[in-house]
Every structure is written in C-alpha cells, then in structure tokens.
Amino acid sequence: MTRGQLSVKIFADGADLATMRDLYQQPHIAGFTTNPTLMRKAGVTDYAAFARDVVQAIPDKPISFEVIADEFAEMERQAHVIASWGANVYVKIPVTNTRGESSCALIYRLSRAGVQVNVTALMTLQQVREVAGNLAGGAPSYVSVFAGRIADTGVDPVPMMAAAVNILRVAPNTELIWASPREVLNIFQADAIGCHIITVTSDMLEKLVLVGKNLNDYSLDTVQMFRTDALVAGLTL
C-alpha cells in the first residue's frame, strides 16, 4: 500500500507556526492538532495570539486547541472561548482532570451546546465507551486514544484501537484519532482497522518519503551512512 491508497486521514501534530503553514499546503495533511506540551517546546507564550495566527493561516482544515484549566467550570468557559476562534476549531478536553475526575458531564454539555470537542488522553476502552455515550447525538467530535503511550507500556494497541472503532459506531458524529504514534507503520495499522485519523509529528512526516522504498537500496544507504560518519568523525583503529 502507498500513501495515496490510505483512507486514514493524517493530522499534523505540532505548535511551530511556520511548519504548520508549510504543512497546510500539503494535500495529504487533512488537519492539525496541538497541545500545551508542544506549545511549550515551540516557545509559545501568548496562547490566544498564537491560536488566532494559526486559524488565520489554516482557515479551512480542522485544528484542535486544548483547554488549560483543571476545574470543570473554568474548562467550560475556556472551551467556549477557544471555540469562538474559528468554525474549524475543535476544543481538546482531557478525559479527566488531574484528580482523575471524569470530564463526561462537561463533554456532554459542550457537545450539546454545539462545541466541537476533541476528547483527549484516553487509554482504556471503558473510557472510550463512556465518552462515546456522551458525544452521541451532539456536535461533530473527535476521540483521541493515545495508542503510542499504550504501546509504551508493552501492550499492543491495535486490538484496542480496532475495538474503539466499533464502540464509536454509536456516535456517528465522532471520529477516532490514533494519537501519539511511534512509527510510520502505525499509519498503516490505523488505516487497516478503519481508524479515521492519525496524528503525526513533523519528524514522522519526514519519514513518509521512505514508504515503498526498496529495502536493498535502504540497506545500502545505511551501510554508506555508517562509512561516511566514521570518516567524518575521524575514527581509527
């Protein structure tokens, strides 16, 4: 399978405005996501100004911005502010607050109020079930399951993500996001199980040029790289 045959939508994950502008021009990038950690790494200090610049640069592809509060009342206020930034904006709501309290009641209210939410940081199928029930019948929404972090614990995320696809059938207004992938293979795994979207960082996007590459050629490239680096480093025995 090649990139052109994929059904899963690729969302670019990052917070560097220049990079986001460049990726917006790429037809295989269907949307964008970001989060406070990525913003911190990118040196963002004025959240609202950054977000408005992003929406101005990316006016017609979905873009997710996250609330930064921990109390649900303040999350709700922030969610409405974020939603006002653009019709293509989705508001990321963590599945719980930092005390582990469920965000489902808030998710229900926001979705019924017409706010497009992206429920984030899910890692269990029980969380998917609870969230799906509260999103069904509401505004268009996303559910972000952190498959990469699940894999980091030694658990194969593919069966779980396949089950999540089926669970979300009760909420046809909702799309499943394979979040925090670790390798290009995850894009093809997400596609094979019918996952709607996968978020991909710039580092991984650069690797897409390798899709379909002849493995004999890739082996030779690797040997040549090792030889070149040894010479450049001046290594001797």
MOJO-V365495 format. One record per pair of residues at least 24 apart in sequence whose C-alpha atoms are under 10 Angstrom apart, sorted by the first residue. I is the first residue (numbers start at 0). GAP is how many residues later the second one is. Records with the same first field share a line. If there is no record, write none. Layout:
I: GAP  GAP
This chain:
0: 187  210  211
1: 186  206  209  210
2: 25  184  185  205  206  208  209
3: 24
4: 186
5: 181  182  184  185  186
6: 181  183  184  185  187  188  189  190
7: 169  170  179  180  181  182  183  184  185  186  187  188  189  190
8: 168  178  181  182  186  187  188  189  190
9: 167  168  177  186  187  188  189  190  191  195
10: 50  51  52  53  166  167  168  186  187  188  189  190
11: 51  186  187  188  189  190  192  193
12: 25  50  51  166  167  185  186  187  188  189  190  191  192
13: 24  25  27  28  185  186  187  188
14: 24  25  26  27  28  29  35  36  39  186
15: 25  26  27  28  34  38  186
16: 25  27  33  34  36  37  40
17: 36  39
18: 183
19: 34  37  38  182
20: 32  33  35  36  37
21: 35
22: 35  179  182
23: 33  34  35  36  37
24: 33
28: 32  170  171  176
29: 30  31  32  33  167
30: 27  29  30  31  32  33  57  166  167  168
31: 26  29  30  31  32  33  57  58  167  168  169
32: 29  30  31  32  33  56  57  59  85  146  166  167  168
33: 29  30  31  32  58  165  167
34: 29  30  31  32  33  57  85
35: 29  30  31  32
47: 33  34  37
50: 31  34  35  38
51: 30  33  34
53: 31
54: 30  31  32  33  34
55: 29  30
57: 28  30
58: 27  28  29  30
59: 26  27  28  29
60: 26  27  28
61: 24  25  26  27  28
62: 24  25  26  27  28  29  55
63: 24  25  26  27  28  29  52  53  54  78
64: 24  25  26  27  28  52  53
65: 24  25  26  27  28  51  52  53  54
66: 24  25  26  27
67: 24  25  26
68: 24  25  28  29
69: 24  26  27  28  29  31
70: 26  27  28  30  32
71: 24  25  29  30  31  33  34  35
72: 33
74: 28  31
75: 30  31  33  34
78: 27  31  36  37  38
79: 30  33  34  35  36
81: 33
82: 31  32  33  34
83: 31
86: 28  29
87: 28
88: 26  27  28  29
89: 25  26  27  28  29  50  51  52
90: 24  25  26  27  28  29  50  51
91: 24  25  26  27  28  29  49  50  51  52
92: 24  25  26  27  28  50  51
93: 24  25  26  27  28  50
94: 24  25  26  27  28  32  33  35  36  48  49
95: 24  25  26  31
101: 25  28  29
102: 27  28  31
103: 26  27  28  29  30  31
104: 26  29
105: 28
106: 24  25  27  28  31
107: 24  25  26  27  28  29  30  31
108: 25  26  29
109: 24  25  28  29
110: 24  25  26  27  28  29  30
111: 24  25  26  27
112: 25  26
113: 24  25  26  27
114: 24  25  26
115: 24  25  26  58
116: 24  25  26  57
117: 24  25  26  56  57  58  59
118: 24  25  26  57  58
119: 24  25  26  57  59
120: 24  25  26  28  58  59
121: 24  25  27  28  57
122: 24  25  26  27  34  37  38
123: 26  36  37  40
124: 35  36  38  39  42
125: 38  41
126: 37
127: 33  35  36  37  39  40  48
128: 35  38  39  41
129: 37
130: 37  40
131: 32  35  36  37  38  39  40  41  42
132: 34  35  37  38
133: 37
134: 33  35  36  37  38  39
135: 32  33  34  35  36  37  38
136: 33  34  35  36  37
137: 33  34  35  36
138: 34  35
139: 31  32  33  34  35
140: 30  31  32  33  34  35
141: 31  32  33  34  35  54  55
142: 25  31  32  33  34  35  36  54
143: 31  32  33  34  35  36  53  54  55
144: 31  32  33  34  35  53
145: 31  32  33  34  35  53
146: 30  31  32  33  34  35  39  43  51
147: 30  31  32  33  34  35  38
148: 30  31  32  33
149: 30  31
150: 29  30  31
151: 30
156: 29  32  33
157: 28  31  32  34  35
158: 34
160: 28  29  32  33  34
161: 27  28  30  31  32  33
162: 30
163: 29  31
164: 28  29  30  31
165: 27  28  29
182: 24
183: 24  26  27
184: 26
